[in-house]
């Protein structure tokens, strides 16, 4: 198992930026495809971004494409989510997650077996 801890969330205004971090322990991060998911109040958890084991491939939900950037530093066992031009609809608890599955063009949250506790992102208008 790998343990994941997110950080970097907070309260910002529309148009601001945040960078979330996900620190891994227990296993080497490079073992896993990593993803970011978000869950707004009263809604299902949804996919935001994913990155392949070496960082060569990324995938984004249409709602965040062009604004969010996922990256990883395997030497630091850390995954990042740079969020620019934040909108009120981005308000959610953001979770990072890990999967041992092969990289896929169709990311599904059910594939991910390890999850962080989440960090709150609130965007005011």
N, C-alpha and C positions, 0 to 999 in steps of 0.2 A: 504494500500500500504506500501511497504518497500522501503527505499532508500538505494542504494548500492554505495559505493565509493571504487574504487581500488587504490592501490599504490604499489610501489616496482619495477616497470619496469625500464629499463635503457639500456645502450649500453654495451655489453660484448663480449668477444671473445669465439669462439667455445671451448667447454669443460668446460666453467665456469658455475657457479650456480647463481640462483636468487630465492628469495622467494617473491611471490606476496601476498598481503593482500587485503581482501575485508571487509570493515566495514559496518555494517548494522545499520539503525536507523528507527524509526517510528513503527516498529513491532519487536517482539521477534524473533530472528533468528531461534530458534528451531522449529518454526512453518513450516519451509520450507525445502524441498530438495534443495540443492545448487549445482550449476555447474559452471565450467569454460569453456569458449568458446574463440576461437581465429579467427581473420580475417586478412589474409595477403593482401597486396595491390592487387587489381584487382580480388580477389577471394571471394567466399562465406564464411560466418561465419561457422566454423566447431566446433564440439564438441571436448573437450579435456579431461575433467574429471568431475565426479559428486560424491556426497556424501549424504548419507541418513540423516534423521533428527537428529539422535543421533550419527552419525558417525560410525555405525556398518557395513555399506556396502559402497563400493566404486566401481566405474566403470571408465575405461580409454579407450581412443582411442588407437588403436594398435600403432599409430605413437609415442605415448608418454609413453606407458607402460614400466615400468622398469626404467624410468628416472624421471618421475614426480610423486609427491605424494600430494594428496589433503587431507586436514584435517580441522577440525573446533573446535572452542572453543566457545560453546554457551554462557558461562558465560561472555565472552567478546564480544559477538555478532560479531564474526569475523571468516571468512573462509580464509584458506591459500592454496597456491599452491607452493610447493617446486619443483623447476626445476633444475635438475642436468644434467651434460654432455650436455649442450645446443648445438644445431646445427644451422647452418644458416637457414635451413628450418623451424625453430621454430620462426623466425622473424614474428611478427604479433602484432596487438592490441589485448590484452587479456581482456575479459569482464567476470565478474562474474554475475550470474543470479540466480533468485529464482523461485520456483514453489510450488504451494499448492497441486499438484498432488501426488498420492501415488507412492512410490518408484517403479521403473520399470527397467527391464533388458535391455530395449531399450530406451536410452535417445535420445530425439528429441528436438531441440532448440525451436520448436513451442510450446512446453509445458510450457516454462518459460515465466512468465508474467512481471517480474521486472528485469531490467538490469542496470548495472553500466555504467559509461561513458567510461570506458576502460583505460588501461595503456599500453604504448608502450614498447615492448621488441624487441631489435635489436641485432642480433648475427652476428658478423663478422667472416670470415674465416681466 
